Every structure is written in structure tokens, then in C-alpha cells.
Amino acid sequence: MAVRNLIIILSFQLGLFAQAPPTKVSVDATDATKRLYHVRLTMPVKPGSLTLLYPEWIPGEHGPTGPVTDLVNVRFTANGAKVAWHRDLEDMYAFHLTVPEGAGTLEIALDYIATPDGSGFSSGGSTTDKLAVLSWNQMLLYPKGTPSDKLNYQADLKVPAGWRYGTALPIENESGRDIQFKPGSLTTLIDSPVLMGAYFKTIDLSPGATPAHYLHIAADSEHATDISADEITHYQNLVKETGALFGARHYRGYHFLLTLSDHVAHFGLEHHESSDDRTLERVLIDDSLRRADADLLSHEMTHSWNGKFRRPAGLATPDYSEPMKGNLLWVYEGLTQYYGEVLTPRSGLLTPDEFREELAREAAMLDTRAGRAWRPLQDTADEAQLLYEARKDYADLRRGVDYYEEGTLIWLEADVTIRQLSHGAKSLDDFMKAFEGAPSTAPMVKPYTFEDVVKTMNEVQPYDWASFFRDRLQSTAPTAPLGGILKSGWKLVYADQPTEIWRDHEYYDHVADLSYSIGLTVKDDGEIDDVKINSPAQKAGIAPATRIIAVNGRKFNAVLLREAIDGAVKSTQPIEIMVEDGEFYKTYRVDYHGGERYPSLVRDESQPDLLSAITAPHAK
């Protein structure tokens, strides 16, 4: 199936299929601030039975996240007459109808309701009074039975008055608020979201170069778009560093679509020629917030090569109705996580010290996961489509999508192993060039299997890579794979003061993270996000999804709780924590006297410092 899909993709891009007239998609976004989009489609059809599908499995979201319940006012007409329809009783994303004799086109009218919910991915909050992100998959239907690469669509868009926009989708014509895009495949259309807003800024990150690279910024305030000259330089460096890393580009141009708002869903979603990057409003003007989210754009850009161009065969589906298989997400997301983080010091988005602080934070979290005892990392990838929506409570026991951060640890160890075996002559960068690099191409998909990964790794540096990966993916060992940190000349330790990056993440998330002392993470308002299994707090009886209201008899705040932990070092008395659980109140006695503990990395002078070599700038 994967080879057949690749042949179809390549054949379509080379023009070997005769293209039917395009389905026209007209989106009126003038009511976006009211969370309403009005859509009209004109679809070439033939008389007879027709099944239309609403996109269900959205690439990059690794699950059936298409928001079909927000599709309303759906109406079909042909030759000026209404066409009856009914929904499939098993596939809620399928619409059945009969095209009448003599009809060559089907007119479809529909509205889309954008959710106010700030959770989730692209189907989460995407609009405010000042900005919106349009995802084309939410605005259309497509005929069942034809691969999306073979379906020809042409879109046009009306934006709200005074708003500007950015997108990777090529433009045919533009007049005032109306934009007509060039026709292309349904795949390309859905892969090309549009960012628009009243406070909007576009920055050319590679002036005069081919392909071009742009940073588009939309924010809820004009001040929030005030990106510094230094930060612009860092993103220009990111473009250069990705060129040095991969040695090729698989896009006609690249567009970062950066949304800055406290009222939309926060995530990054990869596309071939752009990335949908959403974060807090003040990220560009508050250094703590900036550092906490420093790898957002570097991660999503890395996906243009690792995830969009090279894609696991189980994720390279022909349309948006076939379920995706996530067993290789430790490559798709884990390898991207590793290089998304490595590229932050290479480009200057973080300092090398800050990168190591971030690595220590992730390593400590994984090294103490209670869920490691029953769930191997591979299972977190296999169940990804459900785990993305899992609750936060007892995440320590459940495990979440750990293949991101644990992928960093695994691929760091692979990188270090290659460097050691080759005596510094080669690195994982050589694998990236061989697996995902030259020659440069237009957007396309080149599927791969586990065996393909192992084969290329062995071509770079002979080793038993199959066992290397399987051992780490299938292990239920109680500790994380920290070999990459140890062999690169560093050690994970715990200190009584948090690192700057640790403080940045607490500030970003509005929490006090006391995971490695009393064993809980608590929000500023006292809500307990999670409690680590077998920690002092859990042994005392405290559970997540409850609320701390008092510490040692005083009204809760995070400073007071930290002082109580510090004060218990010189006392034999337990820390008294009063918790509200619905209508019930209870005081727990936490018998802990070890003080605050926070992870960091310290240098091991007995080993060469390979980590510094990995994070050093590579672009000339």
C-alpha cells in the first residue's frame, strides 16, 4: 500500500493523471470573530449514487480529530433543485446522496462553527476578536473512493475588513479582501492553513534566497508582534541550520504561521510548506515565556523533512478516512523532538546552558515515571490517537505521549553512539542527510518502515541498530534511557534550587512543580495537576484533580508551600496540607524532610563533552 501511495503521489505531481475540473471552495470568513464561517462548494459530479466524506483523520494530529459535529446548515442542490441526503449510520463522517440525471455539478452550502474551547489541536480554539486560523479540512467535503492527491480543488477566501493574512497556498488573484488561490490537489489545500488577523506582521527570513522563508505573526495586540532584532536573527539562523542539517529542502517556500493569543488552543502542527504555531500572546516580548516555548517553531519546521517528506508507512494514508497507525511515532515525533531541541542552541533560540536545563527537566520526568513498570514506550505510540486526549491526573502512572521527550533521549544516545563508534567522523546528522536530504524536491511523501530506518542507520555507521531501538521501545525498566546524557559527558543530578528554565516552565504553566520533593504539581489556584506514585504526597493520601486550600493552617499559595517544604528540613513535624475534594475537606500529613529538589545536568570530566559539539552551530 505504501509503495502504491507513493506512485500515486509522484504520478499526480508529474501530471500523469488527467485532471478533472476543480471543485471550487469559497469561504467567507467575515464572521470569523463570531466563530462562524460560511462556505460554498461547486463540485463536478456524474448522475447516480455519491458518497461525500468530511475529513476525519487529520495529518499531524495522529487521530480522528475532524470536528464533524461543528459542520452545520449542510445543503445540496443540483440544477437548481434540492438534493436529499442522509448520514451513514456507521461512519458519521459520510454523507450519502443521489445526483439527479442531467446534473454535471453539485452545489454545496454549509457553515462551520469554530469552537471557543482552548484545548485540542486545529479543531480547538482558533479565533478571537482580532485573529483567526483557517484550516481547510474543516470547511469542505470530498468524494469517497479517490485519493486526495487526485482530487483537484480551487479555493477562494474573503477575510474580515482590515485584516491581513499569510499562507503557503499559491495565490492566483487578490482584490481587497478577496483572495483566489491557484488550483491544486486536495492534499495541498488541506496542508496549507491560513493565518489572518488585525494585528499582523510578515518578516522575510531569507531575503533574496530561493526558496523563500517567511514568519507571519498574528496577535491579539499590536505590542505582542514586537519581535526583537535578535529573535529575528535566531529564526534566520534556524533557516540556515536546517539547510546545513538536511542538505536539501522539500518545499517551494516555507511559511511560519505564528499565532499569539491566550484564547486559542496552544500547539504546533506541521505542514509541508508551513507550520501552524500557536502560543501565548506575550511569548515574543516576555523572555521567560519565550524560553519555555523556544523549540516550537524549530520542531514544526523539522517536520517538513521528518514527518511530511519522510513519513511512516502507517501514516501515509491515501485520504482522510483511513485510520492512521502510529507505531513509528517515536521516529516521526521523537526524532523531530530531538532535532527541534538541538536546533534551539544551534540557531541561538536558547543558549547551550538553557538547552541542557531543558534536557535535564525532560530526563527527570521520564526517569521517574511510575508507568514505566507496566507500559513500554512502544505502547504509547501505538495508542497515540487516544493518549493525546488523555486527562492529566495520574499521568505519572498512565504515561502519555512520552515518545516525544523519550525520543529525544533515544536519538541523543544514537547520535552519541555514532560519534563514538566513528571516532568523531560521523554523527546522526549524516543519517538525516541520507534519509531525508538530497535531492531537493517539491512537496511529496516518501514512506518508510522500521527496516528502512535501521538500514540507513547501518549505512551511516554499522551497529545492531534493530536491537538498539527495540530494547528501548519494548523495555519496562524502571528508569529512562539516559545513556546519551551519560556518554556525552554529563550527569543528571538534583539541587535545592530550580534552574532558570524550570522557573520559566512554571511561569508559563502557572504551576509550582514539586515533583521531586513532596511529589506533586499544583496550579497557582491550588488545583493539583498530578501526584507522583509512591511520593510523600501520594503516600499521605493526596490525589490529583483536587485542590489545596491551606498549608500548615494558612491559606494556600505556592510560596507558602515551598517555605513549608524548606522548613520541614529542620523539623520532625510533617507538613499539613488541607485539600478540597468537591464537597469534602481533609487535612493530610506529608512526612517529608528532604527539602526542595530540582533536576539539572553537571559535567562529568571523565568523559568527552559530546553534548557541546552536538549543540554547536553547524551552518557556515
Buried (B, 14 or more C-beta within 10 A) or exposed (E): EBEEBBEBBBEBBEEEBEEEEBBBBBBBBBBBBEBBBBBBBBBBBEEEEBBBBBBBBBBBBBBBBBBBEBBEEBEBBBBEEEBEBEEEEEBBBBBBBBBBEEBEBBBBBBBBBBBEEBEBBBBBBBBBBBBBBBBBBBBBBBBBEEBBBBBBBBBBBBBBEEBBBBBBBBEEEEEEBEBBBEBBBBBBBBBBBBBBBBBBBEBEBBEEEEBBBBBBBBBBBEEBBEBEEEBBEBBBBBBBBBBBBBBBBBBBBBBBBBBBBEBBBBBBBBBBBBBBBBBBBBBBBBEBBBBBBBBBBBBBBBBBBBBBBBBBBBBBBBBBBEEBBBBBBBBBBBBBBBBBBBBBBBBBBBBBBBBBBBBBBBBBBBBBBBBBEEBBBBBBBBBBBEBBEBEBBBBBBBBBBBBBBBBBBBBBBBBBBBBBEBEEEBBBBBBBBBBBBEEEBEBBBBBBBBEBBBBBBEEBBEBEBBEBBBEBBEBEEEEBBBBBBBBBBBBBEBEEEBBEBBBBBBBBBEBBBBBBBBBBBBBEEBBBBBBBBEBBBBBBEBBBBBBBBBBBEEEBBBEBBBBBBEBBEEEEEBBBBBBBEEEEEEEBEBEBBBBBBBBBBEEBEEBBEBBBBBBEBBBE
